Amino acid sequence: MEWETVIGLEVHVQLATNSKLFSGSSIEFGAEPNTQASIYDLALPGTLPVLNKEALKMAVKFGLAVDAEIGMKSVFDRKNYFYPDLPKGYQTSQLDFPTVGKGSLDVTLQDGSIKTIGITRAHMEEDAGKSLHEDFHGETGIDLNRAGTPLLEIVSEPEIRSAGEAVAYLKKLHSLILYLGISDGDMSKGNMRCDANVSVRPKGETEFGTRAEIKNINSFKFVEKAINIEVERQIDLLEDGGRVVQETRLYDSEKNETRSMRSKEVANDYRYFPEPDLLPIIIDQAYIEEIRTTLPELPDAKRQRFIDQYKLSEYDALVLANDLTTASYFEDVVAVCGNAKLSANWVSVDLQAYLNEAEIPISESPVTPELLGGLINKITDNTISSKIAKTVFEAMLAGEGDAEKIIKTKGLKQVTDSGAIEAMVEAVIANNPEQVEQYRSGKEKVFGFFVGQIMKDSKGKANPAQVNQILKDKLSN
């Protein structure tokens, strides 16, 4: 039997406010445990929450970016459950009247096609604290610093059909929130994490299968692995005559398996009711339009501008525009050298290869846009060849200075003197009569042999275009 995978994602994004959703407590990462939880975060008797207006602005900003319905009236609710890291005994969230309603996100898949994935809603809620197990020898420690941290939970429609599509959707979402400046999206700190609802059904079936929810996956790689292994588990179960039960599961990255955590709750289990300590949020069109004016150029618009303005290919524009810092770096390089195509190649290939290997972000690159732009200038004015430029680039990475200094110190300036190149060509022709005869008898591939010899003799400094032209002229005589 052929099976179809059905996936819906719930993505929790920590909003980049200075304080918590309903109190003035700091949300700075890395503080000593339980030093950032105030009486308001713990809902001690007599305390009243006050909504963080910046969190509301950020939620609306996201809604506008995904062309979503904005709730002119949104309501906070109490989601009731007991857990040690939730001291209030309930989580303040949104159920029937979220700040952001239906929207959509266009996602570029691996084959280059575009798929529109629906967004069901994006609602504000507070985070819980954190249970700590490692250092307590059979006991559990509770750190309430995160309690009350503002989150935006973005819920997709169940329109994702593979782990690859899920990762593409998440990467696009990650790119978007960074462009908007509403979160740093740092998955290692839990500032963006994902719950994946996964089910399978026979191909052609329209009814959904029973889903399992995989909780708190915190990297793109683990999302892909967790979904694939869960799909495999469900198919094996069904083909063996079993049935999938609705439950919450955890992904174990060391064993590459999902395991049962608890039976899956439904809305009734949480006894949602409107938060009595918070009034409904009422906004008007003027408020929305004011926030709309703050929207930056978004990834899709930037990608199209890169194609139109810089004449880049669809692929190059996509690679560069997907990451805001990379896009800015690229434009800074172009501002120095004026050559968009070469800039795109150097940023997306050579520089990116180094950054991937060194495992550092482009913001920490030892080669600044000014340095890279200067290097490209030395290629375009024929001071060095593209091959020699690789050597200069490596020296730049090692901190040996700018292109001009490195070229001068290492004696890498390209030979463009036609007389000197002609002498080299004549010497190579004279020393290789057998290859000359082969070339003149029709074996044109031998031409590459001559070019290689000349470049070797010149230590890579001879201008390749001049070498090719002079060599052709000499061999045809």
CORMO-V887570 format. One record per helix or strand of 3 or more residues. SS is the DSSP state (A for helix, B for strand). FROM is the first residue (numbers start at 1). TO is the last residue. If there is no record, write none. Layout:
ss=SS from=FROM to=TO
ss=SS from=FROM to=TO
This chain:
ss=B from=3 to=14
ss=A from=53 to=65
ss=B from=77 to=80
ss=B from=90 to=93
ss=B from=103 to=108
ss=B from=114 to=126
ss=B from=130 to=132
ss=B from=141 to=143
ss=B from=150 to=156
ss=A from=163 to=180
ss=A from=187 to=189
ss=B from=192 to=202
ss=B from=212 to=217
ss=A from=220 to=239
ss=B from=247 to=252
ss=B from=257 to=263
ss=A from=267 to=270
ss=A from=285 to=292
ss=A from=299 to=310
ss=A from=314 to=321
ss=A from=324 to=337
ss=A from=340 to=358
ss=A from=362 to=364
ss=A from=369 to=380
ss=A from=386 to=397
ss=A from=403 to=410
ss=A from=418 to=431
ss=A from=433 to=440
ss=A from=444 to=457
ss=A from=464 to=476
